[in-house]
């Protein structure tokens, strides 16, 4: 599913329970509330690209997206809601581009046992010490190095 660069408002429950949704590319979007369940229960969702998502990932946004294996959190995000990635059991990698750790809600990555969280190298210590991020400190190695 592709939503081109028109200012789209992702509404509460917009794709909730769409079990056949496998890929979503949304170029520009905003959200309408702090708890929105946008992709909640999209069991087959493997790839999500939200080019401009505003400043928050609302609570429960990707809850139970059991096929989602990686996600890039844009540098504009300053808040990740409670249980945003709850029970995303295939989630192996989060890349957070923000130098300052976004406010992290409780249980944001709950039951995501094999998750690594990559952050800017200069921000690793700040993430590991930040409220609620400290829970995931052992999973924050910095950004993976690429061959030159």
C-alpha positions in Angstrom: 0.0 0.0 0.0 1.4 3.4 -1.0 0.1 6.7 0.2 2.0 9.4 -1.8 3.3 12.7 -0.6 0.0 14.4 0.1 -0.7 15.5 3.7 -2.5 12.4 5.0 -3.9 12.1 8.4 -3.6 8.6 9.7 -6.8 8.2 11.8 -7.3 6.1 14.9 -7.6 2.4 14.0 -7.0 3.1 10.3 -5.4 -0.2 9.5 -6.1 -2.0 12.8 -6.5 -5.7 12.3 -5.7 -5.7 8.5 -4.2 -9.1 8.6 -3.3 -9.2 4.9 -1.4 -5.9 5.0 2.3 -6.7 4.3 3.9 -3.4 3.4 3.0 0.2 4.0 4.8 3.2 2.4 3.4 6.5 3.6 5.3 9.5 2.5 3.7 12.3 4.6 1.4 11.7 7.6 0.3 13.1 10.9 -1.5 11.4 13.7 -4.6 12.5 15.6 -4.1 11.3 19.1 -1.7 9.9 21.7 -3.3 6.4 21.5 -4.2 5.5 17.9 -3.8 1.8 17.2 -3.0 2.7 13.5 -1.4 -0.7 12.6 -2.4 -2.6 15.7 -2.9 -6.3 14.9 -1.6 -6.2 11.4 -0.1 -9.7 11.8 1.5 -9.9 8.3 3.0 -6.4 8.2 6.7 -6.9 7.5 7.7 -3.5 6.2 6.6 0.0 7.1 8.2 3.2 5.8 6.8 6.4 7.2 8.9 9.1 5.6 7.5 12.0 7.8 5.6 10.9 10.8 5.7 14.0 12.9 7.0 14.0 16.4 5.4 10.9 17.9 4.8 7.3 17.5 1.6 6.9 19.5 0.8 4.3 22.1 -0.2 0.9 20.6 0.7 2.0 17.1 2.4 -1.2 16.0 1.2 -3.5 18.8 0.9 -7.1 17.7 2.6 -6.5 14.3 4.1 -10.0 14.7 5.9 -10.0 11.3 7.6 -6.6 11.6 11.3 -7.3 11.7 12.8 -3.8 11.6 11.8 -0.1 11.9 13.6 3.2 11.5 12.5 5.9 13.9 13.0 9.3 12.2 15.0 12.1 13.9 11.9 14.2 14.2 10.3 11.8 16.7 10.5 13.0 20.3 7.9 10.7 21.8 7.3 6.9 21.6 4.1 5.9 23.3 3.5 3.1 25.7 3.4 -0.3 24.1 4.1 1.2 20.7 5.9 -2.0 19.5 4.3 -4.3 22.1 4.6 -8.0 21.2 6.3 -7.5 17.8 7.9 -10.9 18.2 9.9 -10.8 14.9 11.3 -7.3 15.6 15.1 -7.6 15.5 16.2 -4.1 14.8 15.2 -0.6 15.6 17.3 2.3 14.2 16.6 5.5 16.1 18.0 8.5 14.2 17.4 11.1 17.0 20.5 12.3 18.8 18.4 13.1 21.9 16.5 10.0 23.2 12.8 10.4 22.6 10.5 10.1 25.6 9.8 6.4 25.8 6.5 5.1 27.2 6.3 2.0 29.4 6.5 -1.4 27.7 7.2 0.2 24.3 9.3 -2.8 23.2 7.7 -5.4 25.5 8.1 -9.0 24.5 10.6 -8.1 21.8 13.3 -10.4 23.1 15.8 -10.4 20.2 15.7 -6.7 19.6 18.8 -4.5 19.0 18.3 -0.8 19.2 20.8 1.2 17.1 21.3 4.9 17.9 23.9 7.5 17.0 27.2 6.5 18.5 27.6 9.9 20.3 24.2 9.3 22.0 24.6 5.7 23.2 25.2 6.7 26.9 22.3 9.2 26.9 19.9 6.5 25.6 21.1 3.9 28.1 20.5 6.3 31.0 17.2 7.8 29.8 13.9 7.0 31.6 12.5 3.7 30.3 15.3 3.4 27.8 17.4 2.1 30.7 15.3 -1.1 30.6 16.8 -1.8 27.1 20.3 -0.6 27.9 21.9 -4.0 27.1 20.3 -3.9 23.6 21.7 -0.5 22.6 25.1 -1.1 21.0 25.2 2.1 18.8 24.8 2.1 15.0 26.2 -0.8 13.0 29.4 0.0 11.2 29.3 -0.2 7.4 32.3 -1.0 5.3 34.0 2.0 3.7 
